[in-house]
Amino acid sequence: MISSNEIKQNLGKNLKKLRLAKGLSQEQLAETVGLERETISSIEVGRAYTSSEVLASFCNFFEVEPGAFYNPNYIEHSEKEKDLKKSIYYLLSNCDIITLEKYYNILITLRK
């Protein structure tokens, strides 16, 4: 079973991930959504919860569904990471199967 504290922790952790992925300080996020920096800090460390209105502001700003804030395994990818993946996909899109297999084997070796 999940506790109220775990819900607050997940919300805070994921808010921080999303904020950092956009390269924002707590002050910048607070200003954008109309909160105090201390409120953002309290939410991120799991000391405070938020209203549905504030949650809606976060969802709209970060362009995510509300569930993203409660998922204990949520991973937000930075814009740089997304751009790199698009570039890699583009580079690989014209490769034949033999070349793709070579690149695949290189990546598998690098992951170990």
C-alpha positions, 0 to 999 in steps of 0.5 A, spaced: 500 500 500 502 507 498 502 512 504 500 519 503 507 521 505 510 516 499 505 520 494 508 527 496 515 524 495 513 522 488 510 528 487 516 532 489 521 528 486 518 528 479 517 536 480 524 537 481 526 532 475 521 536 470 524 543 473 531 541 472 530 538 465 527 545 463 533 548 466 529 552 471 531 554 478 526 554 483 525 561 483 523 561 475 518 555 476 515 559 482 514 565 478 512 562 472 506 558 476 505 564 481 508 561 487 513 562 492 520 559 491 519 556 498 513 553 496 516 549 490 522 547 495 517 544 500 513 540 495 520 538 492 522 535 498 515 532 500 514 537 506 508 540 502 502 537 498 499 542 492 492 543 490 489 541 484 489 548 481 497 548 482 497 541 480 494 543 473 498 549 473 504 544 473 501 539 468 500 545 463 507 548 464 510 541 463 505 539 458 504 532 462 498 528 465 497 529 472 499 521 473 506 523 471 507 527 478 505 520 482 509 515 478 515 513 482 519 511 476 517 517 472 523 519 467 523 526 464 528 527 458 531 533 457 531 537 450 538 536 449 537 528 450 531 528 445 534 532 440 540 527 440 535 521 440 532 524 434 539 526 430 541 518 432 534 516 429 535 520 423 543 518 422 540 511 422 534 511 418 538 510 411 543 504 414 542 497 411 541 492 416 548 490 416 550 497 418 545 497 423 547 490 426 554 493 427 552 499 430 547 495 435 553 491 437 557 497 438 552 500 443 551 493 447 558 493 448 559 500 450 553 499 455 557 493 459 
